[in-house]
Amino acid sequence: MKRFIACAVIAGSLVACASPKREPATAVVDVTVSQGGNSAVVAAEIAATRDRRERGLMGVSAMRRSRGMLFLFPSAVRGGFWMKDTLIPLDIAFISGGVVQEVRSMTPCRVADCPLTTPARPYEMALEVNAGFFGAHRLGAGATVTVSGGLPRAS
């Protein structure tokens, strides 16, 4: 009986190890970007870990109009974003101190050596949305950014 129990425990452990890892559900927050009399709300997935930031929107073939991804960093960074294996064109807003510092457009890239989109100044957050979003809402550098609800600590 002891052998049976030991075998059952070992078999259960092997099955657990062999099972595909499930990712935790990605949190979504409302990000409001405002400038002058213009304002837009984006329902954004949060990318607060290194793995999630690196994966970003890779492989996403379509995104609703007011959806996006909010990248959070543990401290101000200067690094750029690339579009490797990203299938849709995107706009990105680099955000520091709750203010958009710069908005850039990025095109999909399917080669090994994709260009980087790097802002002129450090930033703590970046918001990716469908290409043309910021222009359509007349939002750009200087716009204020507020996030509803709490944000996880970036790591």
N, C-alpha and C positions, 0 to 999 in steps of 0.2 A: 504494500500500500504506500509506504514511504517513497519507493521508486516511482510509482505512478504519479504521486503528487509532485515530486521533483521534476519528472518529465513534463507534466502538464504546465508547471510554472515556467520551465525553460522554453517549451513550445509557445506558450503565450507571450513570452518576452521576445522570441524570434519573430512572431507575427507582428507584434507592436513595432519592432525595429524595421521590419520589411514594409509596413504600411506607409503609403505616401504621407508626407508631412502636410498638415493643413495649415494654411496661413491664417492668422487671426483676421477677423473682419477689419477692413480699413475704415477708420473714422472719417466722417464727412462734417465739415463746418461751413457756415455761410461767411463768405468774405465779401465785404462791401467796399467798393472802390468809388470814391467821390472826388469831384473836381468842379469848382464853380457850381453851376446848377445841374450838372450831369452826375449820374450815379448808376452803378450796376452791381448786382449781387451774383456771386459765383458760388455754387455748391461745390466745394473743393475737397477731394480726398487729401489726407495728410500724409506726407512723406517725411517722417521725423528720425528715421534710422538710416544708417549708411547704406544698408542693403536696399531699402525702399527708395532712397534718393537715387541710387545708381540705376535701379530698374525703371523708375519714373513712369512714363507713358509708353515705354517700348511695347510694341505689339498691338497697341490699341488701334483698331481700324476705323473707329468713328466715335465721336463724343458729342453729346447734346450741347446745344448752344450756350447755355449758362452753367456748364460744368467745367472742372479743371482740377489741377493738383497744386497744393500749397506745400512747398519744400521748406522745412525748418532746419536751421543749423544751430549747434550748441554755442557758437560765437560768430562774430563777423568773419566772413570769408571773401576771397577775391576770385576764387576759381570759376571756370566757365562751365557751360552746359553744352552737351553735344546731342545730336539727333540720331545716333547709331540705332538702327532697327526701329526707329519711330516712323510710323506709317502715315501720319497726318501732319500738315503744317501747323505750327504753333506760334503764338505770341508769348513772350515771357516778360514779366515785370519784376525787376530787381528792387527789393524793398528794404529800407533801413529806417529804424525809428518810426515805423508806421507811415512812412511816406515813400511813394514810388520814386526811385532815383533815375530809372531808365527803363524804357520799353523797347524790346527788339523783336524782330520776326525771325523764325527759324524754319528751314525746309527739311523734309525727310532726307535721311542719308542711309544708303544701303551698301556702302563700301567700308573697308577696314579703317581708313584714315579720314574720319569725319572732322570737319572744322569745329572749333569751339566758339561759342558765343559768350564773350567775357565782357562784363560791364566795366566802366571806368573807375567805379568806387566800390568799396566793400559793402556787403549786404548781409542781413540775417535771415531773410526770407526771400523766396521767389515764387511767383504765381504763374503757372502755365495754363493757357486757355487756347481755344481755337484761333487760328490766324485771322486777323481782322477784327477781333473782339474789341480791343481797346480803341481802335480808330472808329468803329461803328458807334461806340458810346462816347466818343470825344474825350477820352481819358488818356493821360500820359504822365510824364515826369511832373512831380509836384502834387499829384493826387494823393489823398489820404486813404489809408487802408485800416479797416476795423474788422475784427474777427468775432463772430458771435460764439459764446461758450468758451470753455477752457481749451487750451492747447497742451498736448503732451510735451514733456521735456525732451528736447532733441538730443540725440546721442550720436 
